[in-house]
Amino acid sequence: MRLPRGARSVPDTPWSAQGSRWRARPATLAVLVVGLWIFGSGEAAMVDAGIGVSPWTVLAEGIGEQAGISIGAATFAVSVAVLLGWIPLRERPGLGTLANAVVIAIAIDAMRPLLPDPEARVLQVAQVLAGIACIGVGSGLYLTANLGPGPRDGLMTGWHRRLGVPVGRVRLAIEVSVLVAGWLLGGTVGVGTVLFAVLVGYAVSLGLAAAARVSGAPRPAAPQPVRPGTAMPDS
């Protein structure tokens, strides 16, 4: 069976912001918030599945465990800390950057009580896969809003420019570092973490392709330069 083709870059859509990262039409803001909320709901689904979460959520989970705060609150605290790390890197935030830090954190805490806590392994894996799918759809929406990188994406691109190291290696080093730190603090690492690492890239590419189809934007025929800060999902 042939798998669906994902997008190779972030498409321009009718709702994509043009020019300033701080000015957006209502439709753009709506797509941004809906996308981030779906993204946060996907993270919440993975947490409630209980078999491992994305690296940054492992860190938030570990910090929450040690500080006695919710995962959403810890996620917001991590986002603020990462944004402070932008200062020496001279990264430029946007409206989407701030929304990313706030909306995802709220969505995680708001959605967790509404989602099941499955005990059967097959249901846990299914919930993780549903969570990854939500992250892909949410990413496809919020990335096409084009209102600035998420906090973790900006950290990645900033270190990429500062060190001159390929962006993939920078991303890997950051993800491994936060994963180990989160695990040492008590975050959950497991099958879900592995599934996220393997599948999230494809899920995001499918989310971008879906956004292009819904908006009527043409699918890029070949890889093209991606707008700064929109290359990776900010998980």
C-alpha positions in Angstrom: 0.0 0.0 0.0 1.4 3.4 -1.0 1.6 5.9 1.8 0.2 9.4 1.3 2.7 12.0 0.2 3.5 14.8 2.7 4.5 18.3 2.0 8.2 19.1 1.4 8.0 22.6 2.7 5.7 25.0 4.5 3.1 26.2 1.9 1.8 29.7 1.5 -2.0 29.7 2.3 -4.7 32.3 2.1 -4.4 32.7 5.9 -0.6 33.0 6.0 0.6 36.3 7.5 2.7 38.4 5.2 5.3 40.9 6.3 5.1 41.6 10.1 5.2 38.8 12.6 3.1 41.0 14.9 0.1 41.8 12.7 -2.4 39.2 11.6 -5.9 39.1 10.2 -8.6 37.4 12.3 -8.5 34.3 10.1 -4.8 34.0 10.6 -5.1 34.3 14.4 -7.9 31.7 14.4 -5.9 29.2 12.4 -2.9 29.8 14.7 -4.9 29.3 18.0 -6.8 26.3 16.7 -3.5 24.7 15.4 -1.8 25.2 18.7 -4.7 23.9 20.7 -4.8 20.7 18.6 -1.0 20.4 19.0 -1.4 20.7 22.8 -4.3 18.2 22.8 -2.0 15.7 21.0 0.6 16.2 23.7 -2.0 15.7 26.4 -3.2 12.5 24.7 0.4 11.2 24.8 0.8 12.1 28.5 -2.4 10.3 29.5 -1.5 7.2 27.5 1.3 6.8 30.0 3.9 5.0 27.8 6.2 7.9 27.0 6.0 11.4 25.6 7.9 13.8 23.3 11.4 14.9 24.6 10.3 18.4 25.6 7.2 17.0 27.4 9.5 14.5 29.2 11.4 17.5 30.5 8.2 19.4 31.5 6.8 16.2 33.1 10.1 15.8 35.1 10.1 19.5 36.2 6.4 19.2 37.2 7.2 16.1 39.2 10.0 17.8 41.1 8.3 21.2 41.5 4.8 19.9 42.3 3.2 21.8 39.4 1.1 20.7 36.4 2.7 19.6 33.1 1.1 22.6 31.4 2.6 25.0 33.9 6.0 23.3 33.6 5.7 23.5 29.8 5.0 27.3 30.0 8.0 27.7 32.4 10.3 25.8 30.0 9.0 28.0 27.1 9.8 31.2 29.1 13.3 29.9 30.0 14.0 29.0 26.3 12.8 32.4 25.2 15.3 34.0 27.6 17.9 31.8 25.9 17.1 33.6 22.6 18.6 36.9 23.9 22.3 36.1 23.3 21.3 34.3 20.0 19.5 37.5 18.8 16.4 35.6 17.7 13.3 37.6 16.7 10.0 36.4 18.3 6.6 37.0 16.8 3.0 36.8 17.9 3.0 33.1 17.1 6.0 32.6 19.4 4.1 34.0 22.4 0.9 32.2 21.4 2.9 28.9 21.2 4.2 29.3 24.8 0.7 30.1 26.2 -1.8 28.1 24.2 0.0 24.8 24.2 0.5 24.9 28.0 -3.2 25.8 28.6 -4.4 23.1 26.2 -2.3 20.3 27.9 -3.8 21.0 31.3 -7.3 21.6 29.9 -7.5 18.5 27.8 -5.9 15.9 30.1 -9.0 15.5 32.3 -11.1 15.0 29.2 -9.0 12.3 27.7 -9.0 8.6 28.7 -6.2 6.9 30.7 -6.1 3.5 29.0 -4.7 0.5 30.8 -4.5 -2.0 27.9 -1.3 -1.6 25.9 -3.0 -1.7 22.5 -5.2 1.2 23.6 -2.2 3.1 25.0 -0.4 2.8 21.7 -3.5 3.8 19.8 -3.8 6.9 21.9 -0.2 7.8 21.4 -0.7 7.4 17.6 -3.8 9.7 17.8 -1.7 12.2 19.8 1.0 12.2 17.1 -1.6 12.7 14.4 -3.0 15.7 16.3 0.5 17.1 16.6 0.9 16.7 12.9 -2.4 18.4 12.1 -1.8 21.2 14.6 1.7 21.8 13.2 0.3 22.0 9.7 -2.0 24.8 10.9 0.2 26.8 13.2 3.3 26.7 10.9 1.3 28.0 7.9 0.2 31.0 10.0 3.7 32.3 9.6 3.7 34.4 12.8 7.1 33.5 14.1 8.9 30.4 15.3 8.0 28.6 18.5 10.4 29.0 21.4 12.2 25.7 20.8 12.4 26.2 17.0 14.0 29.6 17.6 16.6 28.0 20.0 17.4 25.4 17.3 17.8 28.0 14.5 19.7 30.4 16.7 22.3 27.8 17.7 22.5 26.6 14.1 23.5 30.1 13.0 25.8 30.7 15.9 27.7 27.4 15.6 27.5 26.8 11.9 26.4 23.2 12.6 23.7 21.6 10.3 20.3 22.3 11.7 19.5 18.5 12.0 22.5 17.9 14.3 21.6 20.9 16.4 18.0 19.7 16.7 19.2 16.2 17.6 21.6 17.5 20.3 18.9 19.6 21.9 16.3 16.9 21.8 18.6 14.3 23.3 19.8 16.7 26.0 16.3 17.6 27.1 15.2 14.0 27.0 18.0 12.9 29.3 17.4 15.8 31.7 13.7 15.1 31.8 14.2 11.4 32.4 16.6 12.1 35.2 14.0 14.4 36.7 11.3 11.7 36.6 9.7 12.2 33.2 8.2 9.3 31.3 10.3 7.8 28.5 9.0 4.7 26.7 7.4 3.3 23.6 5.5 6.5 23.0 8.8 8.5 23.0 10.2 6.2 20.3 7.0 6.3 18.2 7.1 10.1 18.4 10.7 10.3 17.3 10.0 7.9 14.3 6.6 9.3 13.2 6.4 13.0 14.0 8.3 14.2 11.0 6.0 12.4 8.6 2.9 13.5 10.6 3.9 17.1 10.3 4.5 16.8 6.6 1.1 15.2 6.2 -0.4 18.1 8.3 1.2 20.6 6.0 0.0 18.8 2.9 -3.6 18.8 4.4 -3.4 22.5 5.1 -2.3 23.1 1.5 -5.2 21.0 0.1 -7.8 22.6 2.3 -6.6 26.1 1.4 -6.1 25.3 -2.3 -2.4 26.2 -2.1 -0.3 24.4 -4.6 1.9 21.6 -3.3 5.6 22.4 -3.8 7.1 20.1 -6.4 10.6 20.1 -4.9 12.2 21.1 -1.6 12.3 24.9 -1.2 13.7 27.2 1.4 11.6 27.2 4.6 10.7 30.5 6.3 12.9 30.9 9.4 11.6 29.1 12.4 9.1 27.0 10.5 11.2 24.0 9.8 10.3 21.8 12.7 7.4 21.2 15.0 7.8 22.9 18.4 7.3 20.0 20.7 
